[in-house]
Amino acid sequence: MRSSSSLLKGFLISFTGAILFSTKAILVKLAFRETHTDALTLLTLRMLLSLPFYLAVAFWSSRKEGNVRMTRLQWMWVVVLGLLGYYLSSFFDFVGLQYISAGLERLILFLYPSFSVLINSVAFKQRLSKAQVWALALTYTGIGIAYFGEIRIDTGNPNFYWGSLFVFLCSITYACYLSGTGRMVPVLGAAKFTTYSMLSATTAILVHFFLREGLAHGPALQVGQGSGALWVYGLMLAVIATVLPSFMLSEGMKRIGANNAAIVTSVGPVSTILQAHFFLGEPIFAEQLIGTALVIVGVLLIGWKGRKQDAMVEVTEGGKVETG
């Protein structure tokens, strides 16, 4: 049995990690606004500046007693899932944030638990319960209400649907990553799996960036005007919105369990909407609040049902965290 103090620490750690993760969209929007950079350059800086931290963890975990040596098949799945969860998802998300508000981005991205349920139902033949069907209905209704409210507010944006599509793709690829994570983490451990999947994604992002730069005007990190501010935003994205929350949520999951931690991270959309209002000047409107409430209720219902199903399982499927 976990002590009450350990549970409280776990909730506080998970809550803080979720708040830090929710700053990602705000920092990305501010970087776009103040430095006029593009999505790939900003993403490259984020991953490049995160790299030393994950290399250190990889070195430490490889020397740890009881370290599990991965087979070729496991290496393949780690790479594939890393590309889905941290390369494609992050790239789609950053591109989408160029065109839509931070609040809407977080709501669309928060569809990933419902997509994970659908993927598990189709790919792994897990039957949907009535509670899960209701949860999916609530989630998609909430997104629909918030989305049409956003259309009413953001009438002059010609790339609104394009940005929404990219964030929607991000949510799907991240859900695929989570579905695979639940089967790899019990074998490899959360820290090792997350670290190596992040390293594989970082490699892909760097290759993508240097291929683009090489085809354009030579492989160099061309940051242009405002380069100092861009590196500051890259460092903030790396430390505040990536490294710290990823390890905090992993630690929180060890203390309170994956499903409880997932429920705590439901604070993410609310945190993003409030931060977007105060730091970016984005409006808060009735449809957004109603849609957010329905989405959170749907995700909580999915988490509650998952906790009932997994009540006898030890908390080792810890990779199910929100990273964006």
Steps between C-alpha positions, in 0.01 A plus 500: 500500500629846417518748790277807494806730492640314198163528323480872576852554366409296194193715430697823550783380275254389229302824528813713467621292206166544323513878552854514363399293197211739436747789460628348174229649279543841664878501450463386138246774422719764667806379306308520171376848588831649618762326281304423177663157486347189344372181662791273402771740621329547836440127538864428414619740768265344754625147434865600459505675838313206662752252361773531771250421775372187329851385408593525868195294599577242229858466628382470861229243420742287294730467803219437744478156659226291344520686170300316231683443171268563210453257213503616137121485492477713815745751354286518188184571699674759717616685188161475325310617808750778561451624145123495548491656846778757496585567136178491298274605788724790601549615141125490425430685826752778438375551144139510621583758767606741225135523392266442797472622858681329786169423673352323199827314441491357851139390467555323166820343634308379806308263274792257523354291790185434297707409194704261716178328607391465136843371391503242779148398403586449132862381515496303825133393502421670832124530525356848559285528813189719524694742720769533235242559226344777710847640566578512129166668426561765768856563378409548135192710587721725712754540221220579253351772723840660567598474134193676364540767766861549387388531138264779607783683678781437248315591182794669327744209514536338152710212640266408786398160361855424385635559853219297654581209268866497604415496873240230434773290330723568801233360731466184287875431476542562872216259575677236289815566703310456828339175387842354426651650814266304724649179361868603498536674837419193714793324330758781477396741775356850458824699526695283256222482243428874515869587475580285198179587317582868556853448367371330184256787442774759557716331237212509250430868568868595456519303172177671381637843589842456339349348186277803464783742570735314268252516213443869569832670580734271691460312828511761772263609772383818332312692767533848351371803685403447860728197525572566868130496585450188289768309691343615828162366388664179382664453840175572684316249281771241562527538879165634621263338249683176417770362731369603843133401444591170331700387804249648746211309342704179497570547871137587568387181326727292720334648807131516405461279192467568130123550497498736799782697339305514173199638688717767665630608158140591407591839645706556182232654273374732774854611580575566132179700448570719804865554403400578141257761627750675730821465295372497141182703532282216365131544588310265730147434373200293606532226236863450595414454870210264428707298252796481737276376784352225281843391372640478854197303623542260208871452568435452873238238415750319277760516780251381762399203284866419432576511873223249568629266230863529613445498876711187547784611273820658637586844373749420229323637195642834601578638156144629459574866543417814309805646319404672188 
